[in-house]
Amino acid sequence: MNIKFAQIVLAMSAVLAGSSAAMAQSAPAASSDNKPMVIDAAAVDNSYLLYEGDVVKVDKKKRTITFKNKEGESKFVAGSDITNFDQIKKGDHLSVTYQLAVAIELIKTKSNGIRSKVETNTITNSKANEKPSEKIANKTTIIADIVEVNREKKLVSVKGPSGKITTVTVKNPALLADVNVGEQVKVIYYDAMAASITTPKK
């Protein structure tokens, strides 16, 4: 097993086995309905394909799966926590993805001096009769103070609960017309890791 795939296997194992530990150090909700919408300011919305490959062999006695892609073959041992192992068949397709989204919303309210941070974690599993899949998502909402506004460069600097100051670019400069130091913004961070095994469409 090569080093690159070993890293992917660790991620896939954590996801398919239902462990939230793999994402505990990160700081999205499970469905697209919970993704932050781009409302006012700068935003990032990226999705990365970490690994994909096809199932070429399944050994039910040893609970091993052999995947193959353009980089070659790699074997994965399915732990007892993967309860839907029997649903995996030769020819199935595996994909492991990571998604990151950041949205910033301008809130027209005077700062009361309180900055907050709220984190939520959501885990979505496949049903008993479905092929193994799982999505571990985290969503963090931060209320931060505006400490500087640069209308010429379309920049806003905000201070979060930890005291760290972050400068962001506002997409719509017209929004800066009545934005002032002392007001607040809401920053939403969303990240998720998902692994799924599916049957290719014929």
Secondary structure, DSSP 8 states (H G I E B T S, - for coil): --HHHHHHHHHHHHHHTT-SHHHHT----SSGGGS----SS-EEEEEEEEEEEEEEEEETTTTEEEEEETTEEEEEE--TT-TTGGG--TT-EEEEEEEEEEEEEEEEEE--S--EEEEEEEEEE--TTS--EEEEEEEEEEEEEEEEEETTTTEEEEE-TTS-EEEEE-S-GGGGGG--TTEEEEEEEEEEEEEEEE----
